[in-house]
């Protein structure tokens, strides 16, 4: 048995690239700004309302200009195409990505 093959793609120009698929999302770090939801081309994410007990009403974190009453969750992670657009727009670095083996 050989090593597992990693999923790779080829750009229009012929350059090989390795997609980095979303494997986790830190709901605790997420501020619910929706930036990742807006850029995801495959509906991988869903916004969820936090329970009122989960919201810290005394949070004075001044760099959070977005709402703390919601967060993102991975609703369809198997639809991820590995573009990492979500991570590029996330102000809180909530996403974890990795190359994945080719399923045979």
VEXTOR-629207 format. One record per atom (N, C-alpha, C): x, y, z; residue number from 1. Coordinates in Angstrom, 1 decimal, always signed. Atoms other than C-alpha are relative to their C-alpha. Layout:
      c1      c2      c3  num
       X       Y       Z  NUM
...
***
This chain:
      c1      c2      c3  num
    +0.8    -1.2    +0.0    1
    +0.0    +0.0    +0.0    1
    +0.9    +1.2    +0.0    1
    -0.8    -1.2    +0.1    2
    +1.3    +3.4    -1.0    2
    -0.6    +1.1    +0.9    2
    +0.5    -1.1    -0.7    3
    +0.8    +6.8    +0.6    3
    -1.3    +0.5    -0.7    3
    +1.3    -0.6    +0.5    4
    -2.6    +8.5    +0.3    4
    +0.3    +1.2    -1.0    4
    -0.1    -1.1    +0.9    5
    -3.0   +10.9    -2.6    5
    -0.8    +1.2    +0.6    5
    +0.7    -1.2    -0.4    6
    -3.9   +14.4    -1.6    6
    -0.8    +0.6    -1.2    6
    +0.8    -0.6    +1.0    7
    -6.7   +16.2    -3.5    7
    +0.8    +1.2    -0.5    7
    -0.7    -1.1    +0.7    8
    -5.1   +18.6    -6.0    8
    -0.9    +0.5    -1.1    8
    +0.7    -0.5    +1.1    9
    -6.5   +20.9    -8.6    9
    +1.0    +0.7    -1.0    9
    -0.8    -0.7    +1.0   10
    -5.2   +22.8   -11.7   10
    -0.7    +1.3    -0.3   10
    +0.6    -1.2    +0.4   11
    -5.8   +26.4   -12.4   11
    -0.2    +0.1    -1.5   11
    +0.3    -0.2    +1.4   12
    -7.0   +27.7   -15.7   12
    +1.4    +0.1    -0.8   12
    -1.3    -0.2    +0.7   13
    -3.3   +28.6   -16.5   13
    +0.9    -1.3    +0.1   13
    -0.7    +1.3    +0.0   14
    -2.2   +25.0   -15.8   14
    +0.9    -0.2    +1.3   14
    -0.7    +0.1    -1.2   15
    -0.7   +25.6   -12.3   15
    -0.7    -0.9    +1.0   15
    +0.6    +0.9    -1.0   16
    -1.3   +22.8    -9.8   16
    -0.1    +0.7    +1.4   16
    +0.2    -0.5    -1.3   17
    -2.7   +23.8    -6.4   17
    -0.7    -1.0    +0.9   17
    +0.6    +0.9    -0.9   18
    -3.8   +22.0    -3.3   18
    -1.1    +0.7    +0.8   18
    +1.1    -0.6    -0.7   19
    -7.2   +23.0    -1.9   19
    +0.2    -0.2    +1.5   19
    +0.0    +0.1    -1.5   20
    -7.3   +23.6    +1.9   20
    -1.4    +0.1    +0.5   20
    +1.4    +0.1    -0.4   21
   -10.7   +22.4    +3.1   21
    -0.2    +0.4    +1.4   21
    +0.3    -0.4    -1.4   22
   -12.4   +23.8    +6.2   22
    -0.3    -1.3    +0.7   22
    +0.2    +1.2    -0.8   23
   -12.2   +21.2    +8.9   23
    -0.6    +0.4    +1.4   23
    +0.6    -0.5    -1.3   24
   -13.3   +23.3   +12.0   24
    -0.2    +1.5    +0.0   24
    +0.4    -1.4    -0.2   25
   -14.8   +26.6   +13.0   25
    -0.1    +0.2    +1.5   25
    +0.1    -0.3    -1.4   26
   -14.3   +28.1   +16.5   26
    -1.3    +0.9    +0.2   26
    +1.2    -0.8    -0.3   27
   -17.8   +29.1   +17.5   27
    +0.1    +0.9    +1.1   27
    -0.3    -0.9    -1.2   28
   -16.4   +30.6   +20.7   28
    +0.6    +1.3    -0.5   28
    -0.7    -1.2    +0.5   29
   -14.2   +33.0   +18.8   29
    -0.8    +0.9    -1.0   29
    +0.8    -0.6    +1.1   30
   -16.8   +33.8   +16.1   30
    -0.9    +1.2    +0.6   30
    +0.8    -1.2    -0.4   31
   -18.4   +37.3   +16.4   31
    -1.3    +0.1    -0.8   31
    +1.2    +0.0    +0.8   32
   -21.2   +36.5   +13.9   32
    -0.1    +1.1    -1.0   32
    +0.0    -1.2    +0.9   33
   -20.2   +39.3   +11.5   33
    -0.6    -0.4    -1.4   33
    +0.5    +0.4    +1.2   34
   -21.3   +37.2    +8.5   34
    +0.9    +0.1    -1.3   34
    -0.9    -0.2    +1.1   35
   -18.3   +38.0    +6.3   35
    +0.2    -1.3    -0.7   35
    -0.3    +1.3    +0.6   36
   -17.5   +34.4    +5.7   36
    -1.2    -0.6    -0.7   36
    +1.2    +0.5    +0.6   37
   -21.1   +33.5    +5.0   37
    -0.2    +0.7    -1.4   37
    +0.2    -0.7    +1.2   38
   -21.2   +36.2    +2.3   38
    +0.9    -0.4    -1.1   38
    -0.9    +0.4    +1.0   39
   -18.1   +35.0    +0.5   39
    +0.0    -1.5    -0.4   39
    +0.0    +1.4    +0.3   40
   -18.7   +31.3    +0.6   40
    -0.8    -0.3    -1.2   40
    +0.8    +0.3    +1.2   41
   -19.7   +30.1    -2.9   41
    -0.8    -1.3    +0.1   41
    +0.6    +1.3    +0.0   42
   -21.0   +26.7    -1.7   42
    -1.0    -0.2    +1.2   42
    +0.9    +0.1    -1.1   43
   -23.3   +27.4    +1.3   43
    +0.4    -1.0    +1.0   43
    -0.6    +0.9    -1.0   44
   -21.0   +25.6    +3.7   44
    -0.4    +0.5    +1.4   44
    +0.2    -0.6    -1.3   45
   -21.9   +27.9    +6.6   45
    -1.5    +0.4    +0.2   45
    +1.3    -0.5    -0.4   46
   -25.1   +28.8    +8.5   46
    +0.2    +0.9    +1.3   46
    +0.0    -0.8    -1.2   47
   -25.6   +31.6   +11.0   47
    -1.0    -0.5    +1.0   47
    +0.8    +0.5    -1.1   48
   -27.0   +30.6   +14.4   48
    -0.1    +1.1    +1.1   48
    +0.1    -1.0    -1.1   49
   -28.4   +32.8   +17.1   49
    +0.4    -0.6    +1.3   49
    -0.5    +0.5    -1.3   50
   -26.7   +32.4   +20.5   50
    -1.2    +0.1    +1.0   50
    +0.9    -0.1    -1.1   51
   -28.8   +31.6   +23.5   51
    +0.3    +1.2    +0.9   51
    -0.2    -1.2    -0.8   52
   -29.2   +34.6   +25.7   52
    +1.0    -0.2    +1.2   52
    -0.9    +0.4    -1.1   53
   -27.2   +32.8   +28.5   53
    +1.5    +0.0    -0.6   53
    -1.4    +0.1    +0.6   54
   -24.2   +32.5   +26.0   54
    +0.6    +1.3    -0.3   54
    -0.5    -1.3    +0.3   55
   -23.9   +36.2   +25.4   55
    +0.5    +0.7    +1.2   55
    -0.6    -0.8    -1.1   56
   -21.5   +38.2   +27.6   56
    -0.4    +1.4    -0.2   56
    +0.5    -1.4    +0.1   57
   -23.3   +41.5   +28.0   57
    +1.0    +1.0    +0.5   57
    -0.9    -1.0    -0.6   58
   -20.4   +43.1   +29.8   58
    +1.3    +0.0    -0.9   58
    -1.2    +0.1    +0.9   59
   -17.9   +42.4   +26.9   59
    +0.3    +1.4    -0.6   59
    -0.3    -1.3    +0.5   60
   -16.1   +45.7   +26.2   60
    +1.2    -0.1    -1.0   60
    -1.1    +0.2    +1.0   61
   -13.8   +44.4   +23.4   61
    -0.3    +1.0    -1.1   61
    +0.3    -1.1    +0.9   62
   -13.6   +47.6   +21.4   62
    +0.2    -0.3    -1.5   62
    -0.2    +0.3    +1.4   63
   -12.4   +46.0   +18.2   63
    -1.1    -0.9    -0.7   63
    +1.2    +0.8    +0.5   64
   -15.6   +44.0   +17.8   64
    -1.1    +1.0    -0.2   64
    +1.1    -0.9    +0.4   65
   -17.9   +46.3   +15.9   65
    -1.2    -0.7    -0.5   65
    +1.1    +0.8    +0.5   66
   -20.1   +43.4   +15.0   66
    -0.8    -0.6    +1.2   66
    +0.9    +0.5    -1.0   67
   -22.9   +41.7   +16.9   67
    +0.6    -1.3    +0.6   67
    -0.4    +1.3    -0.7   68
   -22.2   +39.0   +19.5   68
    -1.1    -0.9    +0.2   68
    +1.2    +0.8    -0.2   69
   -25.7   +37.6   +19.4   69
    -0.1    -1.2    -1.0   69
    +0.0    +1.1    +0.9   70
   -24.9   +35.1   +16.6   70
    +1.4    -0.5    -0.3   70
    -1.2    +0.5    +0.4   71
   -22.2   +32.9   +15.3   71
    -0.2    -0.9    -1.2   71
    +0.1    +0.9    +1.1   72
   -21.4   +30.7   +12.3   72
    +0.3    -1.4    +0.4   72
    -0.2    +1.4    -0.2   73
   -21.5   +27.0   +12.2   73
    +0.2    -0.7    -1.4   73
    -0.2    +0.8    +1.2   74
   -20.4   +24.4    +9.6   74
    -1.2    -0.8    -0.3   74
    +1.2    +0.8    +0.2   75
   -23.7   +23.2    +8.2   75
    +0.2    -1.0    -1.2   75
    -0.2    +0.9    +1.1   76
   -22.4   +21.6    +5.0   76
    +1.5    -0.1    -0.4   76
    -1.5    +0.0    +0.2   77
   -18.6   +21.0    +5.4   77
    +0.4    -0.8    -1.2   77
    -0.4    +0.9    +1.1   78
   -18.6   +18.3    +2.7   78
    -0.2    +0.7    -1.4   78
    +0.1    -0.8    +1.2   79
   -19.5   +21.0    +0.1   79
    +1.1    +1.0    -0.2   79
    -1.1    -0.9    +0.1   80
   -16.4   +23.0    +0.8   80
    +0.9    -0.3    -1.2   80
    -0.9    +0.2    +1.1   81
   -14.2   +23.5    -2.3   81
    +1.5    +0.3    +0.3   81
    -1.3    -0.3    -0.4   82
   -11.1   +24.5    -0.4   82
    +0.6    +1.3    -0.4   82
    -0.5    -1.3    +0.5   83
   -10.8   +28.1    -1.6   83
    +0.5    +0.9    +1.1   83
    -0.4    -0.8    -1.1   84
   -10.2   +29.5    +1.9   84
    -0.5    +1.4    +0.0   84
    +0.5    -1.3    +0.0   85
   -12.2   +32.6    +1.2   85
    -0.5    +0.4    +1.4   85
    +0.5    -0.2    -1.3   86
   -13.8   +32.3    +4.6   86
    +1.1    +0.5    +1.0   86
    -1.1    -0.3    -0.9   87
   -10.5   +32.5    +6.4   87
    +0.6    +1.4    -0.4   87
    -0.6    -1.3    +0.4   88
    -9.3   +35.5    +4.3   88
    -0.8    +1.2    +0.5   88
    +0.8    -1.1    -0.4   89
   -12.2   +37.6    +5.4   89
    -0.4    +0.0    +1.5   89
    +0.4    +0.1    -1.4   90
   -12.6   +36.4    +9.0   90
    +1.0    +0.8    +0.9   90
    -0.8    -0.9    -0.8   91
   -11.4   +39.1   +11.5   91
    +0.5    -0.7    +1.3   91
    -0.3    +0.7    -1.3   92
   -11.1   +36.5   +14.4   92
    +0.8    -1.3    -0.2   92
    -0.7    +1.2    +0.2   93
    -9.2   +33.7   +12.7   93
    -0.7    -1.3    +0.6   93
    +0.8    +1.1    -0.6   94
   -12.0   +31.2   +13.5   94
    +0.1    -1.3    -0.7   94
    +0.0    +1.2    +0.9   95
   -11.3   +28.7   +10.7   95
    +1.3    -0.8    +0.1   95
    -1.1    +0.9    +0.2   96
    -9.1   +25.6   +10.5   96
    -0.2    -0.7    -1.3   96
    +0.0    +0.6    +1.4   97
    -8.2   +24.3    +7.0   97
    +1.1    -1.1    -0.1   97
    -1.1    +1.0    +0.3   98
    -6.2   +21.3    +5.8   98
    -0.2    -0.6    -1.4   98
    +0.1    +0.8    +1.2   99
    -5.4   +19.4    +2.6   99
    -0.6    -1.4    +0.4   99
    +0.6    +1.2    -0.3  100
    -7.4   +16.2    +2.5  100
    +0.3    -1.1    -1.0  100
    -0.3    +1.0    +1.0  101
    -6.8   +12.8    +0.9  101
    -1.1    -0.3    -1.0  101
    +0.9    +0.4    +1.0  102
    -8.5   +11.7    -2.2  102
    -0.8    -1.2    +0.4  102
    +0.8    +1.2    -0.4  103
   -11.4    +9.4    -1.4  103
    -0.1    -0.9    -1.2  103
    +0.0    +1.0    +1.1  104
   -11.3    +6.3    -3.5  104
    -1.2    -0.9    +0.2  104
***
